[in-house]
C-alpha cells in the first residue's frame, strides 16, 4: 500500500512544522498532533498510512502510545517510525518491541 497520508506526533511545534514540510515535499498529506494522547484520539476517526512519533513528550511517551496503537486491531497495521535523539541499540530494540518499524 503506498503511503500518501501520515500523522506526525511531537510536542515540539518547530519539530512538527519541519517534519511536516519535509514530508509534504514528498507529496504526502500530513496531519500533526502535539501529544501521544492526541494521537490516540485522532486515531479513533482517522487512519493515516503511517505515523512518525517522537519518543519524549509530556504525559504518555511515544513508546507507550505505539504499544496502544499496536494493541488495537483497528490501528495495529499502521507502521510507526519513532524519531528521537536516542540512538542506543537498546532503545532501538525497545522501540521495535513496542511495534515501531524503525527509529
GIRA-V153259 format. One record per residue. N is the residue number from 0. SS is DSSP state (A for helix, B for strand, O for the rest). PHI is phi as a letter, one per 40 degrees, with the letter a starting at -180 (none if undefined). D_FIRST is the distance of its C-alpha to the first C-alpha in Angstrom with 2 decimals. Layout:
n=N ss=SS phi=PHI d_first=D_FIRST
n=N ss=SS phi=PHI d_first=D_FIRST
This chain:
n=0 ss=O phi=none d_first=0.00
n=1 ss=O phi=c d_first=3.79
n=2 ss=O phi=c d_first=6.48
n=3 ss=O phi=b d_first=9.14
n=4 ss=B phi=b d_first=11.27
n=5 ss=B phi=b d_first=12.90
n=6 ss=B phi=b d_first=16.04
n=7 ss=B phi=b d_first=18.89
n=8 ss=B phi=b d_first=21.58
n=9 ss=O phi=a d_first=24.90
n=10 ss=O phi=c d_first=28.53
n=11 ss=O phi=c d_first=29.46
n=12 ss=A phi=c d_first=29.32
n=13 ss=A phi=c d_first=29.57
n=14 ss=A phi=c d_first=26.72
n=15 ss=A phi=c d_first=24.45
n=16 ss=A phi=c d_first=25.60
n=17 ss=A phi=c d_first=25.24
n=18 ss=A phi=c d_first=21.69
n=19 ss=A phi=d d_first=20.76
n=20 ss=A phi=c d_first=22.42
n=21 ss=A phi=c d_first=20.78
n=22 ss=A phi=c d_first=17.21
n=23 ss=A phi=c d_first=18.23
n=24 ss=O phi=c d_first=19.48
n=25 ss=O phi=c d_first=15.97
n=26 ss=O phi=g d_first=15.39
n=27 ss=O phi=c d_first=13.68
n=28 ss=B phi=c d_first=15.08
n=29 ss=B phi=b d_first=16.83
n=30 ss=B phi=b d_first=18.70
n=31 ss=B phi=b d_first=21.30
n=32 ss=B phi=b d_first=23.54
n=33 ss=O phi=b d_first=26.51
n=34 ss=O phi=a d_first=26.58
n=35 ss=A phi=c d_first=24.90
n=36 ss=A phi=c d_first=26.62
n=37 ss=A phi=c d_first=25.24
n=38 ss=A phi=c d_first=21.66
n=39 ss=A phi=c d_first=22.31
n=40 ss=A phi=c d_first=23.86
n=41 ss=A phi=d d_first=21.02
n=42 ss=O phi=c d_first=18.54
n=43 ss=O phi=c d_first=20.89
n=44 ss=O phi=b d_first=19.81
n=45 ss=O phi=b d_first=16.65
n=46 ss=O phi=b d_first=13.05
n=47 ss=O phi=c d_first=11.62
n=48 ss=O phi=c d_first=8.18
n=49 ss=B phi=a d_first=10.55
n=50 ss=B phi=b d_first=14.33
n=51 ss=B phi=b d_first=16.99
n=52 ss=B phi=b d_first=20.12
n=53 ss=B phi=c d_first=23.69
n=54 ss=O phi=c d_first=25.79
n=55 ss=O phi=c d_first=29.22
n=56 ss=O phi=a d_first=29.67
n=57 ss=O phi=c d_first=32.57
n=58 ss=O phi=g d_first=32.23
n=59 ss=O phi=c d_first=29.34
n=60 ss=O phi=c d_first=27.83
n=61 ss=A phi=c d_first=24.20
n=62 ss=A phi=c d_first=24.38
n=63 ss=A phi=c d_first=25.82
n=64 ss=A phi=c d_first=23.17
n=65 ss=A phi=d d_first=20.41
n=66 ss=A phi=c d_first=22.33
n=67 ss=A phi=c d_first=22.57
n=68 ss=A phi=c d_first=18.90
n=69 ss=A phi=c d_first=18.13
n=70 ss=A phi=c d_first=21.09
n=71 ss=O phi=c d_first=19.88
n=72 ss=O phi=d d_first=17.84
n=73 ss=O phi=c d_first=16.37
n=74 ss=O phi=b d_first=14.91
n=75 ss=O phi=d d_first=14.94
n=76 ss=O phi=c d_first=11.25
n=77 ss=O phi=c d_first=10.78
n=78 ss=B phi=c d_first=11.18
n=79 ss=B phi=b d_first=14.61
n=80 ss=B phi=b d_first=16.34
n=81 ss=B phi=c d_first=20.09
n=82 ss=B phi=b d_first=22.20
n=83 ss=O phi=a d_first=25.91
n=84 ss=O phi=c d_first=29.07
n=85 ss=O phi=c d_first=29.32
n=86 ss=O phi=b d_first=28.76
n=87 ss=O phi=c d_first=30.62
n=88 ss=A phi=d d_first=29.09
n=89 ss=A phi=c d_first=30.09
n=90 ss=A phi=c d_first=27.99
n=91 ss=A phi=c d_first=24.90
n=92 ss=A phi=c d_first=25.58
n=93 ss=A phi=c d_first=26.16
n=94 ss=A phi=c d_first=22.91
n=95 ss=A phi=c d_first=20.94
n=96 ss=A phi=c d_first=23.14
n=97 ss=A phi=c d_first=22.24
n=98 ss=O phi=h d_first=18.52
n=99 ss=O phi=c d_first=17.52
n=100 ss=O phi=c d_first=15.31
n=101 ss=B phi=a d_first=17.73
n=102 ss=O phi=b d_first=20.71
